[in-house]
Amino acid sequence: MSRVTPEEVAEWHQAVGREEVAEQVLDAAALRRFAQAVGLDDESQDPPLPHWAWFLPSPLDGEIGADGHPRRGDFLPDVSLPRRMYAGASMEFAGDIELGAEARQTSRVAELTHKAGRSGDLVFAKVEKRLEQGGALKVREVQTYVYRDEGERLGMPVPSDTPPEGEVWQPDEVNLFRFSAATANGHRIHYDHPYTTEVEGYPALIVHGPFTAAKLAGLAMRNGPLARFSFRAMAPLFLGQPIYLRRAGKGQFEAIRCDGAIAMSAEATYR
């Protein structure tokens, strides 16, 4: 039975169409920090998903919620469900980003939907982001966030007897910290172990979904520059266990947990 009322859903729907506009110079230093955070050690390489290096959230201390995210209700709706996660995104790369030049990003709450099922209430919010320079669109991205109930506590995945196929990636605490810092991601599940285990009910720190997406995009970029890239998070990835990155077909990529579960799927097309 849903504990979300139709009146609440109607109130949250009022956020649809809400916009934020920000402007900044796309500096090389921020791009370099992002490239290093995703594991590049060659400054001549272009990092995957470079637009994530800029237009970072910068809430004041009093504007931060208990989970480390900016408080709800200012831009995203004030959904009452306690857990918020980054469920996926689709992006189009319309032109090359010009470093050292002014850019504008327009963010708009594009859609909000409520679903109730056996697993409880889920609210999905889609946010469209358009990055422009000189009036020309450079990147268009639609991000999907999901709000849900607390749910049951999870245990660590049990590694399968035969390791999955793919390139092994096993980030450590420092890697998670660097990615959080480079993207101004304050969500405590990526660095605060007591909060993660005692409050949110996970067995270990969680690897960022965007971090995993960037690694899959880097794998996809070996075939050429991206025209489009999308990803969908399907299961959490935990610190201390290996992650397997692999191609899963033409333009398709996956991040696999040590128990064989698909944690993230991604698709890419090329210029």
C-alpha positions in Angstrom: 0.0 0.0 0.0 1.3 3.4 -0.9 2.0 5.8 1.9 2.4 8.7 -0.6 -0.8 10.6 -1.0 -2.2 12.1 -4.3 -2.0 15.5 -2.6 1.7 15.1 -2.0 2.3 14.0 -5.6 0.4 17.0 -6.9 2.5 19.3 -4.7 5.7 17.8 -6.0 4.5 18.2 -9.6 4.6 21.9 -9.1 8.4 21.7 -9.4 8.1 20.6 -13.0 9.3 23.4 -15.2 11.4 25.0 -12.5 14.7 26.4 -13.9 18.1 27.4 -12.7 20.6 29.2 -14.9 24.3 29.4 -14.1 27.3 30.9 -15.9 31.0 30.3 -15.5 34.3 30.1 -17.4 35.1 26.5 -18.2 38.6 26.5 -16.7 41.3 23.9 -17.4 42.2 23.4 -13.7 38.7 22.0 -12.9 38.9 19.7 -15.9 42.3 18.5 -14.9 41.1 17.7 -11.3 38.1 15.8 -12.8 40.4 13.9 -15.2 42.7 12.9 -12.3 39.7 11.8 -10.2 38.5 9.4 -12.8 41.9 7.9 -13.1 43.7 9.5 -16.0 47.4 10.0 -15.5 48.2 11.6 -18.9 47.3 15.3 -19.2 47.1 14.9 -23.0 44.1 12.6 -22.7 40.5 13.9 -22.8 38.5 12.7 -19.8 35.2 11.0 -20.3 32.1 13.1 -19.7 34.1 16.3 -19.3 31.1 18.6 -18.7 30.8 17.1 -15.2 33.9 19.1 -14.2 31.9 22.4 -14.1 28.7 23.9 -12.7 29.1 22.1 -9.4 26.6 22.5 -6.6 27.8 24.9 -3.9 25.1 25.1 -1.1 25.7 27.0 2.1 26.1 25.0 5.3 22.5 25.7 6.3 21.3 24.5 2.9 22.6 20.9 3.2 20.4 18.0 4.3 21.2 15.3 6.7 22.4 13.0 3.9 24.9 15.6 2.6 22.8 16.5 -0.5 21.5 20.1 -0.9 18.1 20.3 1.0 15.1 19.5 -1.1 12.5 22.0 -2.1 14.6 24.8 -3.5 15.1 23.3 -7.0 14.2 19.6 -6.8 10.8 18.9 -5.2 10.6 18.3 -1.4 9.8 14.6 -1.8 9.1 13.0 1.6 10.7 9.6 0.8 14.0 9.4 2.7 16.4 8.0 0.2 17.6 9.7 -3.0 19.8 8.1 -5.7 21.2 9.0 -9.1 19.4 6.4 -11.3 20.9 7.2 -14.7 21.3 9.8 -17.5 21.3 10.2 -21.2 23.4 12.8 -22.9 24.1 14.2 -26.3 27.4 15.9 -27.3 26.5 18.5 -29.9 29.8 20.3 -30.1 33.3 20.6 -28.7 33.7 22.4 -25.4 35.9 25.5 -25.6 38.2 25.8 -22.6 38.7 29.2 -21.1 35.5 30.5 -22.5 32.2 31.6 -20.8 29.4 29.0 -20.7 25.9 28.9 -19.6 24.0 25.9 -18.1 20.3 25.8 -17.9 18.8 23.2 -15.6 15.1 22.4 -15.7 12.9 19.9 -13.8 11.5 18.1 -16.8 9.3 15.4 -15.4 8.1 13.8 -12.1 6.4 10.4 -11.8 5.2 8.3 -8.8 5.1 4.5 -8.9 3.9 2.2 -6.1 4.5 -1.5 -6.1 5.5 -4.4 -3.9 8.9 -2.8 -3.3 7.2 0.4 -2.0 6.9 3.9 -3.3 9.2 5.3 -5.9 9.3 8.8 -7.2 11.4 9.6 -10.4 12.5 13.1 -11.2 14.1 14.0 -14.5 16.3 17.1 -14.8 17.3 18.4 -18.2 20.7 20.3 -18.4 21.8 22.3 -21.4 25.3 23.6 -21.6 25.8 26.3 -24.2 28.7 28.5 -25.3 28.3 31.5 -27.6 24.6 30.6 -28.0 25.5 27.1 -29.4 24.5 23.9 -27.6 27.5 21.8 -26.5 25.9 19.2 -24.2 22.4 18.2 -23.5 21.9 15.8 -20.6 18.8 14.4 -18.9 19.5 13.1 -15.4 17.1 10.8 -13.6 16.9 10.7 -9.8 14.9 8.2 -7.8 13.4 8.7 -4.3 12.4 5.6 -2.3 11.7 4.3 1.2 14.4 3.1 3.5 14.0 -0.5 2.5 15.7 -3.5 4.1 19.3 -3.6 5.2 21.6 -5.2 2.6 24.5 -7.6 3.0 27.7 -7.7 1.0 27.4 -9.5 -2.3 28.9 -13.0 -2.2 31.6 -13.4 -4.9 30.8 -16.0 -7.5 33.1 -19.0 -7.8 34.1 -17.9 -11.3 35.0 -14.2 -11.5 33.0 -12.3 -14.2 34.7 -11.3 -17.4 35.9 -7.8 -17.8 38.6 -5.3 -16.9 39.0 -5.2 -13.1 38.5 -1.9 -11.4 38.6 -1.7 -7.6 38.6 1.9 -6.3 39.7 2.6 -2.7 38.6 5.2 -0.1 40.9 7.9 -1.6 39.5 7.4 -5.1 36.0 7.9 -3.7 37.1 11.0 -1.8 38.8 12.5 -4.9 35.7 11.9 -7.1 33.4 13.4 -4.4 35.7 16.4 -4.2 36.1 16.9 -8.0 32.3 16.8 -8.5 31.3 18.5 -5.2 29.2 15.4 -4.3 28.5 15.6 -0.6 26.4 12.5 -0.3 27.6 10.7 2.8 27.3 7.2 1.5 30.5 7.7 -0.4 32.7 8.7 2.6 30.9 8.3 5.9 31.0 4.7 6.9 29.0 4.9 10.1 26.2 6.9 8.4 26.2 4.5 5.4 25.9 1.4 7.5 23.8 2.6 10.5 21.5 5.1 8.8 21.1 4.0 5.2 21.5 0.3 5.8 24.3 -0.5 3.4 27.1 -2.9 4.3 29.9 -0.7 3.1 30.7 2.6 1.4 29.1 2.9 -2.1 30.9 3.6 -5.3 29.4 6.7 -7.0 27.1 5.9 -9.9 28.6 8.8 -11.9 32.1 7.5 -11.2 31.1 4.1 -12.6 29.5 5.8 -15.6 32.6 7.8 -16.3 34.7 4.6 -16.3 32.2 3.0 -18.7 32.3 6.1 -20.9 36.1 5.9 -20.9 35.9 2.3 -22.1 33.5 3.4 -24.8 35.7 6.2 -25.9 38.4 3.8 -27.0 36.2 3.3 -30.1 36.1 7.0 -30.9 34.6 10.3 -29.7 31.1 10.0 -28.3 28.0 11.5 -29.9 25.6 10.1 -27.3 26.0 8.2 -24.1 23.4 6.9 -21.6 23.6 4.7 -18.5 21.3 3.1 -16.0 22.2 2.1 -12.5 20.8 -1.3 -11.6 22.5 -2.4 -8.4 24.8 -0.8 -5.8 28.6 -1.3 -6.0 30.5 -1.5 -2.7 33.9 -0.4 -1.6 36.3 -3.4 -1.1 35.0 -5.6 -3.9 36.3 -5.7 -7.5 34.2 -4.3 -10.3 34.4 -5.7 -13.8 34.0 -3.3 -16.8 33.3 -4.9 -20.1 31.8 -4.5 -23.6 28.4 -6.3 -23.9 27.7 -5.9 -27.6 27.9 -3.2 -30.2 27.8 0.1 -28.4 26.9 -1.6 -25.1 28.9 -1.7 -21.9 28.4 -3.1 -18.4 29.8 -2.8 -14.9 29.5 -6.2 -13.2 29.6 -6.9 -9.5 31.7 -9.7 -8.0 28.6 -11.8 -7.6 27.8 -11.5 -11.4 25.0 -8.9 -11.0 24.9 -6.2 -13.6 25.4 -3.0 -11.5 25.2 -0.6 -14.5 24.4 -0.8 -18.2 25.4 1.8 -20.7 25.0 2.6 -24.4 27.2 4.7 -26.7 27.0 6.0 -30.2 29.8 7.8 -32.0 30.4 10.9 -34.2 
